[in-house]
Amino acid sequence: MDDYVSFDIAKKLKKKGFNKYSDRSYTKIGLFNDTETYKSTNEFYCYAPTIYQVLKWLREKKEVDLVIEPIFCYDKKTHREYGVRVFAPPLNKPVQCGYFNKWEKASIAGIKYVLDKLI
């Protein structure tokens, strides 16, 4: 999987304590494939983690689970949506964060919700 989170999410993650190595990083001029080249310069802002890395970090370090569920729309046989629910200790019950046409969009929405409202 090589779907990287956006620069805005990467900055929020860094502020929240995410420090897992990624093979890519965000710099002043964009996303780079070689983190080591830019890590020691002023151009390095933060790692560019994949969605999977963030979901794993949320589970293991913050005890937050995001559940992305496929929801089939029977009126269109080929159309599928994904719902995302957040399970976290501060919540009394899971929170539904919406429905999206792609798994990645649902994951990103859940990650944003957690970063903005829970941790």
Phi and psi in degrees as a GROMACS rama.xvg file:
@    title "Ramachandran Plot"
@    xaxis  label "Phi"
@    yaxis  label "Psi"
@TYPE xy
-132.209  37.1897  ASP-2
-90.4446  109.362  ASP-3
-90.7212  146.174  TYR-4
-72.9436  161.961  VAL-5
-70.5694  166.654  SER-6
-61.2414  -41.7284  PHE-7
-60.7601  -43.3027  ASP-8
-67.5834  -40.5642  ILE-9
-60.4243  -40.3086  ALA-10
-64.7371  -42.6416  LYS-11
-63.0628  -41.6696  LYS-12
-60.7957  -43.2992  LEU-13
-60.1055  -42.5275  LYS-14
-64.9658  -29.5878  LYS-15
-88.2006  0.760616  LYS-16
104.616  4.0997  GLY-17
-69.3262  122.36  PHE-18
-138.315  28.3605  ASN-19
-76.8263  137.442  LYS-20
-63.9775  140.837  TYR-21
-132.062  149.396  SER-22
-74.2354  -6.1685  ASP-23
-125.206  156.946  ARG-24
-143.664  158.556  SER-25
-95.9773  135.84  TYR-26
-129.603  -176.807  THR-27
-58.5169  -28.7853  LYS-28
-111.739  17.3853  ILE-29
128.104  -158.832  GLY-30
-92.7057  128.917  LEU-31
-119.053  147.55  PHE-32
-78.3324  -24.4504  ASN-33
-112.43  94.6185  ASP-34
-62.3102  -42.3119  THR-35
-60.6666  -34.2583  GLU-36
-63.0624  -36.1507  THR-37
-104.333  -9.7869  TYR-38
-61.4648  -36.4549  LYS-39
-90.9829  2.04732  SER-40
-103.609  170.04  THR-41
-70.245  -13.9805  ASN-42
-74.2967  -19.5478  GLU-43
-74.5818  124.13  PHE-44
-101.381  -55.6774  TYR-45
-167.875  165.015  CYS-46
-66.8875  155.074  TYR-47
-112.628  85.7434  ALA-48
-75.2639  159.23  PRO-49
-81.0813  163.693  THR-50
-57.1597  -43.6897  ILE-51
-58.9519  -44.2979  TYR-52
-60.3169  -40.7757  GLN-53
-68.0528  -44.7662  VAL-54
-60.6911  -40.7053  LEU-55
-65.2682  -43.4671  LYS-56
-62.1922  -42.7904  TRP-57
-61.1514  -42.2433  LEU-58
-65.0408  -50.3928  ARG-59
-79.4693  -38.165  GLU-60
-100.206  -27.7317  LYS-61
-115.289  -2.8556  LYS-62
56.2821  39.6705  GLU-63
-117.033  127.47  VAL-64
-112.18  133.352  ASP-65
-107.329  128.073  LEU-66
-112.314  116.623  VAL-67
-104.354  117.002  ILE-68
-115.97  132.229  GLU-69
-72.5281  137.619  PRO-70
-124.763  113.807  ILE-71
-84.2468  133.5  PHE-72
-99.6892  110.569  CYS-73
-75.4604  -13.4213  TYR-74
-73.9894  -22.6443  ASP-75
-127.897  110.476  LYS-76
-62.5189  -28.2284  LYS-77
-98.4496  -4.74333  THR-78
-89.3753  135.013  HIS-79
-137.69  142.839  ARG-80
-119.344  165.098  GLU-81
-125.765  128.958  TYR-82
-101.094  149.794  GLY-83
-125.691  130.322  VAL-84
-120.68  143.204  ARG-85
-109.809  127.83  VAL-86
-114.704  121.375  PHE-87
-150.425  149.646  ALA-88
-53.3716  -38.9469  PRO-89
-72.118  -11.8287  PRO-90
-92.6059  141.284  LEU-91
-76.7186  -27.0975  ASN-92
-148.65  163.556  LYS-93
-62.116  148.772  PRO-94
-108.604  129.094  VAL-95
-85.8179  128.598  GLN-96
-107.698  13.9919  CYS-97
114.185  -177.016  GLY-98
-128.179  140.234  TYR-99
-139.239  156.085  PHE-100
-85.034  -5.78723  ASN-101
-137.07  146.213  LYS-102
-58.2706  -42.9193  TRP-103
-62.7023  -41.1131  GLU-104
-65.4797  -39.0298  LYS-105
-63.888  -42.4799  ALA-106
-62.3235  -45.6627  SER-107
-62.8056  -41.282  ILE-108
-61.6449  -42.1977  ALA-109
-64.8477  -42.0549  GLY-110
-62.1162  -45.604  ILE-111
-60.2615  -43.0266  LYS-112
-58.591  -47.6537  TYR-113
-63.0316  -45.7832  VAL-114
-66.3958  -37.3348  LEU-115
-83.0837  -28.0584  ASP-116
-121.8  -16.4208  LYS-117
-117.384  -36.1504  LEU-118
